[in-house]
Amino acid sequence: SASETTGVFVPKQEDYQKVYNEIAALLQDKDDYDDGSYGPVLVRLAWHASGTYDKETGTGGSNGATMRFQPEGDHGANAGLVTARDFLAPVKAKFPWITYSDLWILAGICAIQEMQGPTIPYRPGRMDKDIAACTPDGRLPDASQGNKHLRGIFGRMGFNDQEIVALSGAHALGRCHTDRSGFDGPWTFSPTVVTNEYYKLLLNEKWNWKKWNGPKQYEDKTSKTLMMLPTDMALVSDKAFKQWVEKYAKDEGLFFKDFAAVITKLFELGVPFDETTQQTPMTLKPTAN
Ligand code: CCH
């Protein structure tokens, strides 16, 4: 085999499954966080690593893990993601052969699957880049904006309206933190389970401006414990976005299918898979729990 002749370790699917299992076990063990899971912040790390992609210049994207370096790690949008990177440090120490770039995406996939989401195919092959590859600030979305901004930012990555709405369903997970983004609270009542609740709440709840000193955000009329960002509300005030919100609210199976496809596309933006890397996507097995 290649590894015997060259002495270079060539990881196989079973090796990536070991990394997956390690992350899944850590997610089980370290439940001292937010709503009991680091899962949501791992998903956000993988998204912010990928969402810097610019299709015109081919810069940014998950191939590089440049958020390790200060300029990018310190971008306002990345506040708090050091928590996710630190969570993965012992995994990187145990499996030093995996690049940070591949590890962060594998962790995002693991978190989605372990939080009962759809199966996401995984392809390794990302290379870490150095500090010079850090992207400029401002490539990730600004939550205080509306539909035009969303189409601008996600269009730059190569996504259409349907894909923007499908990706946004990730806000079923996790919460906002006043010491990170300034916003506060979760979007759904089950922030550690992948569901289509985000779309249902967008349509079925009544949303009012929250009366507080923080940045402008919405709160639900019924419980006053849930939140929506201005960008979330743009998905129902814009007619073209709203038809997809309605479809995903009605059909969780359709959401799972479209979410799996679009998150795979997001995680692979700008990744130059070549013949020497494993081209066939692998399915990593969720732990039974
Ligand atoms: Fe998001 N997101 N996101 N988001 N996001 C925040 C938290 C999460 C925007 C703004 C915010 C996506 C799209 C958008 C997650 C996944 C995705 C927060 C709170 C803000 C603000 C951060 C904090 O305070 O900790 C905006 C604007 C957009 C525009 O579309 C997409 C796409 C994804 C993934 C596919 C997840 C998960 C979280 C929860 C993180 C946590 O720590 O709980």
Boltz pocket constraint, residues with backbone or C-beta under 6 A from the ligand:
constraints:
  - pocket:
      binder: B
      contacts: [[A, 39], [A, 40], [A, 41], [A, 43], [A, 44], [A, 47], [A, 79], [A, 80], [A, 141], [A, 142], [A, 143], [A, 144], [A, 150], [A, 164], [A, 167], [A, 168], [A, 170], [A, 171], [A, 173], [A, 174], [A, 175], [A, 176], [A, 177], [A, 178], [A, 180], [A, 181], [A, 182], [A, 183], [A, 229], [A, 231], [A, 263]]
      max_distance: 6.0
